[in-house]
């Protein structure tokens, strides 16, 4: 299971997130179909550093989650739930684990069409 799939699985199994944004409206990469609001996107930005030995590897992976919502209140409600689910979280992958996923940036803004989007940037410490 990839890091992205593990994040999707964690989202789907959370008590609050699927009620706020169904897993089908949480995509990896661009949401070309423009799902009904609210929806969320996950982007793998790349890795920052990598260290390893003969039997292990640890890397820092930067991820961005963008949440699109109709209102600022709706956006803030979703962001609070996302942060509660993922900030400082540790979870397993099929090979390896996320030792810690931490939020390193958060931004909220109103778009030209009057909707809102929030961006959470994460740094995941991944051991494989």
N, C-alpha and C positions, 0 to 999 in steps of 0.2 A: 504494500500500500504506500503510495507516495505521500509526501507531506501535505499536498493539496487535498488529496482524498481523505486523509486523517482529519484535516480541518473541517471538511464537509461533513464527515461522519460525526464529529464532535458537535457541530452546529445542529445537525438533525436529531441528536440524542439529548440535547439540552432541554431543560424544562420550559424555558421562556422563548428562546429564539425561533423555533418553528411556528409558534403562535403569532409572532410579530412579522416574520418573513419566512414563508414556507421554503423548505430546502430546494424545491424546484426553481425558486426565484433567487437562489444564491449560486452564481455562476463563477467559473474560473475563466478569466480573460474577459473580453468584451461581451456585453449582453446585446448581441446584434438584433434580437427580436424586440428589444425595448419592453420588457415585462411590465405588468401592472405594478404601480407603486404600492408599497415600498419594495425595493429589491436591493440586492447587494452583489458586489463583484469582488473577486480575489485575484490579485496579480502577484506573480513571483518576480520580484525586482532583481534578484541575483544573490550571489553570496559575497560577503565582505571579507572573510578570512577562512583559512582551513589549516588544521593541524592534524597530525596523525602519527601512528606508529605502524608496526607490522600487522596488528590485528584490529585496529580501530581508527576511526576518523571522526573528528569533530569540526563542524563548520557553522558559521553564523550566516543565516539566510534571512534576507530582508523581504518582507511581504507587505502588500498594501491591500486593505479592505476599504472599499468605497460603498457607502450606503446612500441610496437615493430615496427621498421621501417627499410627501406632499407638503408637510408643515414642519416647522422647527420643533414643535413639541413631539411629533412622531419621530423625527430624526433623533432627538435626544433620548427618547425612550429606547429606541433600538441600540444606540451607541452604548448606553448604560448596560444593557443586556449583553452586548458583544464583549465589552470590557470585563464584565463579571465572569463570562465564560472562558476568555482566553488570556487575560493579563496574569502573568506569573504562573501560567498553566504548564504542566508537564504531562505528556501522554505518549503512548506507544505507537510505533510505526510497524509495518510488517517486518522490516529489517531495521532495527535500531529504535531510537526514541527521541522525542523532543525533550531535552532536559529542562528547558525554560523558554517560554515565549513571553516577551515583554513589549509593552507599548513604548515606542520612542517618539511618536509625534501624533497629534490629533488636530484636525482642522475642520471647520464647518463653514459653509457659505451658501448663499442664495444664488441660484443660477438665473440666467436671463429669462427663462420661461416661468419663473416664480416658484419653482420647486427648490428643494434643499438637498445638498449632499454633504456628507461627512466623510473624511478620510482618516483612517487609522493606519499608521505605519508601525509594523512589528519587526522585532529582531528575534528570530528563533535560533536557539542553540541546539543543533541537531547532531546526535551521536550515531554513527553507523559502524 
